[in-house]
Amino acid sequence: MRKQSIKKIIAFLLIGVMILSLVGCGGSGNSSDKAVTIRMSHTQAPNSVSDLTAKEFARLVSERSQGKIKVDIYSNCGLSGGDLTKAIEMVQTGDIDIHSAAPANIANFDAKFYVFWLPYLFPTVEDLVNATKNEAIIAEVNSWLSPMNMTMLGLNNAGSRQITNSKKEIKLPEDLKGMNIRVPGANLFIDLYKNYFGANPTAMDFSEVYTALQQGTIDGQENPISVFSSSKLNEVQNYVTLWDGVRDTTIWVMNNKRLEGLTPEDKIIIEEAAIEAMEWGNKYLAENEEKIIKELEESGTIFTHLTDSEIQEFKDVSSPIYDQYADQIGQEVINLFRNASK
């Protein structure tokens, strides 16, 4: 009898352990109930288009996840100390979950990303927007990112990169000769301004630009008007040339492991909210860029609107850079972008 009683007790204990184990597994496996924090950085100042778009993304994600997913936003590459290249490296390692930047910031890792900054690649804003939504381009760009452990969440219009300076009006490429112009740390831009415009290009992180302009270390820089305004560069720059040479884009990249580690529901929320937020950014820019220009003009900034013949001068002078970079980018990639924008 004692042996049977002991066997019954052991049996009951084993059943109890199994039940507790199953309950425990169910609780830990239900990751959909766990709070999630996404660390997102971007290259621009607070209240810039990039910042406002990121905030719209955070709002959509919070709303659709019922507050379960929180997006922490870091402006001016705050997680990488202002270093644009380091920010990309941190996405690859998973120290940054999502990063928003100009695609050519990734060109140090793969030169094909220079294609986004080829001058006059996109004749109009509509051409650029069409390209950002083109499935062949999306697939192509993701094939470049995959070996880097990153996935593209989307592309959108960031505005044309205009030339600004504190010295004089710039109407023709030769007007830039000898001027110290800040450019991003990308060889294509350095070559464009040095070899084709005759300027002295200086590569530096954008977080250093205001002070460098203020101190006269550099004469000018180039960036979209929205960035010029949100960074208050009009306080240290009088002249803006609307040459529309490079229609800039913003790419959102996410660490692969982080993205795939989300539940299917959370992954859908992140992916859909990113696309919708970037569409919101396109609309915001379209509705506000002319307003920003008008406000800057009223505050004393001098805008130079180039004639068709002056724009043609910039086109003619810069066009040989396509041949210079064809081997690095790939002629098939250049053709893809040219055709997809139409």
C-alpha positions in Angstrom: 0.0 0.0 0.0 2.8 2.4 0.9 4.5 1.8 -2.5 1.3 2.4 -4.3 0.7 5.7 -2.4 4.2 6.8 -3.1 3.7 6.0 -6.8 0.5 8.0 -6.9 2.2 11.0 -5.2 5.0 10.9 -7.7 2.5 10.7 -10.6 0.6 13.7 -9.3 3.8 15.7 -8.8 4.9 14.9 -12.4 1.5 15.9 -13.8 1.7 19.2 -11.8 5.2 19.9 -13.1 4.0 19.3 -16.7 1.1 21.6 -16.3 3.3 24.4 -14.8 5.8 23.9 -17.6 3.1 24.2 -20.3 1.7 27.3 -18.7 5.2 28.8 -18.4 6.0 28.1 -22.0 2.8 29.6 -23.1 3.5 32.8 -21.1 7.0 33.3 -22.4 6.2 32.4 -26.0 3.4 34.9 -26.3 5.8 37.7 -27.2 3.0 39.7 -28.8 2.1 40.9 -25.3 5.6 42.2 -24.6 6.5 45.8 -24.9 8.8 46.7 -27.7 11.1 49.7 -28.0 12.6 50.7 -31.4 15.6 52.9 -31.5 15.5 55.1 -34.6 18.0 57.7 -35.6 18.2 60.2 -38.5 20.7 62.7 -39.9 18.8 65.9 -39.6 17.9 68.5 -36.9 14.9 68.4 -34.6 11.7 69.5 -36.5 13.3 68.9 -39.9 11.3 67.0 -42.5 13.2 63.8 -41.5 12.4 64.4 -37.8 8.7 65.2 -38.5 8.4 62.1 -40.7 10.0 59.9 -38.0 7.5 61.4 -35.4 4.6 60.5 -37.7 6.0 57.0 -37.9 6.2 56.7 -34.1 2.6 58.0 -33.8 1.3 55.4 -36.3 3.2 52.6 -34.7 2.0 53.5 -31.2 -1.6 53.8 -32.3 -1.7 50.5 -34.3 0.1 48.6 -31.6 -2.1 50.1 -28.9 1.0 51.6 -27.2 2.9 48.3 -27.1 5.6 49.4 -29.6 7.4 52.6 -28.7 9.8 54.4 -31.2 12.5 56.5 -29.6 13.8 59.0 -32.1 17.4 60.4 -32.1 18.0 63.4 -34.3 21.4 64.6 -35.8 22.7 61.0 -35.7 22.5 61.2 -31.9 23.3 57.5 -31.3 26.5 57.7 -33.4 27.9 61.0 -32.1 27.0 62.8 -35.4 29.0 60.3 -37.5 27.0 59.4 -40.6 29.1 56.3 -41.5 29.2 55.0 -37.9 25.4 55.2 -37.9 25.2 52.7 -40.8 27.7 50.5 -39.0 25.5 50.6 -35.9 22.5 49.5 -37.9 24.5 46.5 -39.2 25.4 45.5 -35.6 21.9 46.1 -34.2 22.9 49.0 -32.0 20.5 51.1 -34.0 17.2 49.5 -35.1 16.2 51.9 -37.9 18.2 54.7 -39.5 17.0 57.4 -41.9 19.6 58.9 -44.2 20.5 59.9 -47.7 21.1 56.6 -49.6 24.6 57.7 -50.7 25.6 57.7 -47.0 25.8 53.9 -47.6 28.1 54.3 -50.6 31.2 53.7 -48.4 29.9 50.2 -48.0 28.6 49.7 -51.6 29.4 52.2 -54.4 26.2 51.4 -56.2 24.4 53.7 -53.7 26.1 56.7 -55.5 23.5 56.3 -58.2 21.1 58.3 -56.1 23.4 61.4 -56.3 24.2 61.4 -60.0 23.4 65.0 -61.2 20.2 65.4 -63.1 19.3 61.8 -62.9 15.7 62.7 -62.1 14.4 65.5 -64.3 11.4 66.3 -62.1 10.2 65.6 -58.6 7.6 63.3 -60.1 10.3 61.3 -61.8 12.0 60.8 -58.4 8.9 59.8 -56.6 8.1 57.3 -59.3 11.5 55.8 -58.9 11.1 55.4 -55.1 8.0 53.3 -55.7 9.4 51.2 -58.5 9.4 47.5 -57.6 12.5 46.8 -59.6 14.4 49.5 -57.8 13.2 48.4 -54.4 14.3 44.8 -55.1 17.6 46.0 -56.5 18.4 48.2 -53.5 17.4 45.4 -51.0 19.8 43.1 -52.8 22.6 45.6 -52.0 21.5 45.8 -48.3 21.1 42.1 -47.6 24.8 41.3 -47.3 25.0 44.2 -44.8 22.3 42.7 -42.5 19.9 45.5 -43.4 16.5 45.8 -45.1 15.0 48.9 -46.7 11.7 50.0 -45.2 11.2 52.7 -47.9 12.4 55.7 -49.9 11.0 59.1 -50.2 11.6 62.6 -51.6 13.9 64.7 -49.5 14.0 67.8 -51.8 16.6 69.0 -54.2 20.1 69.7 -52.8 20.6 73.4 -53.4 23.9 75.3 -53.3 24.2 78.0 -50.5 27.0 80.4 -49.6 27.9 83.6 -47.8 29.9 85.2 -50.6 28.0 85.8 -53.8 25.3 84.7 -56.2 26.1 81.4 -58.0 24.7 81.4 -61.6 27.2 79.2 -63.4 29.6 76.3 -62.5 32.6 78.6 -62.9 31.2 80.9 -60.1 32.1 78.1 -57.7 35.7 78.1 -58.6 38.0 78.3 -55.6 35.1 78.4 -53.1 35.3 76.2 -50.0 32.1 74.1 -50.1 31.1 71.5 -47.5 30.0 68.2 -49.1 29.0 64.9 -47.5 31.8 62.4 -47.1 31.1 60.8 -50.5 33.7 60.6 -53.3 31.1 61.4 -55.9 30.3 64.8 -54.4 34.0 65.5 -53.8 34.7 64.8 -57.4 31.7 66.7 -58.7 32.7 69.9 -56.9 36.5 69.6 -57.3 36.9 68.2 -60.8 33.8 69.6 -62.5 33.0 72.9 -60.7 36.5 73.9 -59.6 35.6 74.3 -56.0 37.4 73.2 -52.9 35.1 70.5 -51.4 35.4 69.8 -47.7 33.8 66.7 -46.4 32.5 67.0 -42.8 29.6 65.6 -40.7 26.5 67.8 -41.0 26.5 68.4 -37.2 29.6 70.5 -37.7 28.4 72.6 -40.6 26.7 75.5 -38.8 29.8 76.3 -36.7 32.1 75.9 -39.7 29.9 78.4 -41.7 29.7 80.7 -38.8 33.5 80.8 -38.3 34.2 81.1 -42.0 36.0 77.8 -42.2 33.8 77.0 -45.3 32.1 79.4 -47.7 29.1 77.3 -48.4 27.3 73.9 -48.5 24.6 72.1 -50.4 21.4 70.6 -48.9 17.6 70.6 -49.5 15.9 73.9 -48.6 14.0 72.2 -45.8 17.3 71.2 -44.2 18.8 74.7 -44.8 15.8 76.1 -42.9 15.4 73.7 -40.1 19.1 73.9 -39.3 18.9 77.7 -39.4 21.7 78.0 -41.9 20.1 81.2 -43.1 21.6 82.8 -40.1 25.1 82.3 -41.5 24.4 82.1 -45.3 22.9 84.8 -47.5 22.7 83.2 -51.0 20.9 80.1 -52.3 21.1 78.8 -55.8 18.2 76.7 -57.0 20.1 74.5 -59.5 18.0 71.3 -58.8 21.0 69.2 -59.8 20.6 66.4 -57.3 17.1 65.5 -56.2 17.7 64.0 -52.9 16.0 61.0 -51.4 15.8 59.5 -47.9 16.2 55.8 -47.2 15.0 54.0 -44.1 17.1 50.9 -43.3 16.4 48.4 -40.5 18.6 45.8 -38.9 17.5 42.4 -40.4 17.7 40.5 -37.1 15.6 43.1 -35.3 13.0 43.1 -38.1 12.8 39.3 -38.3 12.7 39.0 -34.5 9.4 40.8 -34.3 6.1 38.9 -34.3 4.4 38.8 -37.7 1.8 41.3 -36.4 4.4 43.7 -35.2 6.5 43.4 -38.3 3.5 44.3 -40.5 2.8 47.3 -38.2 6.4 48.6 -38.6 6.5 48.0 -42.4 3.2 49.6 -43.2 3.7 52.5 -40.8 7.0 53.2 -42.4 5.5 53.4 -45.9 2.7 55.6 -44.7 4.9 57.9 -42.8 7.2 58.4 -45.8 4.2 59.2 -48.0 3.3 61.7 -45.3 6.8 63.2 -45.6 6.4 63.5 -49.4 3.1 65.4 -49.0 4.5 67.6 -46.3 7.5 68.6 -48.5 5.3 69.2 -51.5 3.0 71.5 -49.5 5.6 73.4 -47.6 8.8 73.8 -49.7 7.5 76.9 -51.5 6.3 78.3 -48.2 9.7 77.8 -46.7 11.4 79.6 -49.6 9.0 82.6 -49.3 9.6 82.9 -45.5 13.4 82.8 -46.1 13.2 85.4 -48.8 11.2 87.6 -46.5 13.8 87.3 -43.8 16.6 88.4 -46.2 17.9 85.2 -48.0 18.7 85.8 -51.6 17.5 83.1 -54.0 18.9 82.7 -57.4 16.5 81.1 -59.9 18.6 79.8 -62.8 17.5 80.2 -66.4 17.2 77.2 -68.7 20.5 78.0 -70.4 22.2 78.3 -67.0 20.8 75.0 -65.9 22.1 73.5 -69.2 25.6 74.8 -68.3 25.5 72.8 -65.0 24.2 69.7 -66.9 26.9 69.9 -69.6 29.7 70.4 -67.1 28.6 67.6 -64.7 27.5 65.0 -67.3 31.0 63.3 -67.7 30.7 62.1 -64.1 28.3 59.4 -65.3 31.2 57.8 -67.3 33.6 58.3 -64.4 31.3 56.3 -62.0 29.8 53.8 -64.5 32.2 51.1 -63.4 31.7 51.6 -59.7 27.9 51.9 -59.9 27.3 49.6 -62.8 25.9 50.9 -66.1 22.9 48.5 -65.7 22.1 50.2 -62.4 22.2 53.6 -64.0 20.0 52.5 -66.8 17.5 50.9 -64.3 17.1 54.2 -62.4 16.9 56.3 -65.6 14.2 54.1 -67.0 12.2 53.5 -63.8 11.7 57.2 -63.2 9.8 57.7 -66.4 
